[in-house]
């Protein structure tokens, strides 16, 4: 019995952990942390040994789940400097103040100052008029929030009565709520039997130079290989499934005769918007939607091109002696805005640059790359996402060609049926939106496009029709790869990558 292969296959740490569990009462499961303290082993050593013992059928475990609260970086700052609302209360304790002066004395930025006002107004502790004035000298909600910060700073649990306050502080970003899993272990019936067979003499799993030098290997007890132990499943190196899928998209477009184009991610407002006949007053061009680069400006384009674009925006003929194309957008075109730098909000900037450099048809160009927008993160939206830009132009090209291309791409990429509906974009007319159906999320808009307007083409010197698109290629990948959340595309879950089909 002493030579049982399973008992001999245990490492010294595994044997110690198993014997420690076997000393516990039958049915009692010991938390990992408690077992670590009892055996004077690190928690990492205990966890690793328990997992290996479980793979050999010698231990069983159970899990409990809870969420713990901790101070976020903003919470640590609030603990050290005071809550924004507390700082405002202190400033106003000396009497009413104008908002600008109160903010300056508090030392708060605009966002924190607005949050402080909002918190005090909810408690009806602040009167807002020409000046800010306290209604309550020491608001109860402020004190409660400070108590929560104090408990967590001292590594104490938040009392049940303060949990509603803590939940509000989580929403404000002052606290973080993190999931925690607790595991408890016991020896299985087989594990208890094996524990009785494990001797006190340690077994050796690998022969070392020290064993040879001292001769201790002559009397050592060697652990045999356990052929019943599970081995890891190794898939080998492979591309991320999304990158592999993008390569298929590129191969499809190359096969259809398109050439690849790349361009700047940091772009001027001119190429990102002005040259596309997007009005300078358009809401999508504000700081609420676009990520501008502060402290730097770009170069203006060639003077003749800038003049033609400016004339068209203001409703004048592109060049003297020509007829105006439209009434423009009204107002004066701001040339300085054209020099602003931003993270491109669409890859259509590459279409403008391509057509400028290749004024002779036919045109067949595509580009796949990242764009950036101020989006609220959810299953369908991300602050950074990829677009597949393209132009297809020449004599006789029409919207029918674009719809056929969309249908072909959707079919070849495994997205199935496409539905179209009319749409509006400032730089294309007519315009369409193509929808494909996600198996769980329903119909999603992924294929926007249309025919470039003359207001876009004429300044570039293009005299043939040009179809253009900016496909939401990541949404198309969600349908093709069966992904439910666009944020998973940026993930690195090895289990999903190992099981992916591409």
Buried (B, 14 or more C-beta within 10 A) or exposed (E): EEEEEBBBBBBBBBBBBBBBBBEBEEEEBBEBBEBBEBBEBEEEBBBBBBEBBBBBBBBBBEEEEEEEBEBBEBBBBBBEEBBBBBBBBEBBEEEEBEEEEBBEBBEBEEEBBEBBBEBBBEBEBBBEEEBBEBEBEEBEBBEBBBBBBEBBBEEEEBEEEBEEBBEBBBEBEBBBBEEEEEBBBBBBEEBBBBBEBBEEEBBBEEEEEEBEEEEEBEEBEEBEEBEEEEEEEEEEEEEBBBEBBBEBBBEBBEEBEBEEBEBBBEBBBBBBBBBBBBBBEEEBBEEEEBBEBEEEEBEBBEEEBBBBBBBBBBBBBBEEEEEBBEEBBEEEBBBEBBBBBBBBBBBBBBBBBBBBEBEEBEBBBBBBBEBBBEEEEEBBEBEEBBBBBBBBBBEEBEBEBBBEBBBEBBEBBBBEEBEBEEBEBBBBBBBBBBBBBBEEBEEBBBBBBBBBBBBBBBBBEBEBBBBBBBBBBBBBBBBBBEBEBBBBBEEEEEEEBEEBEB
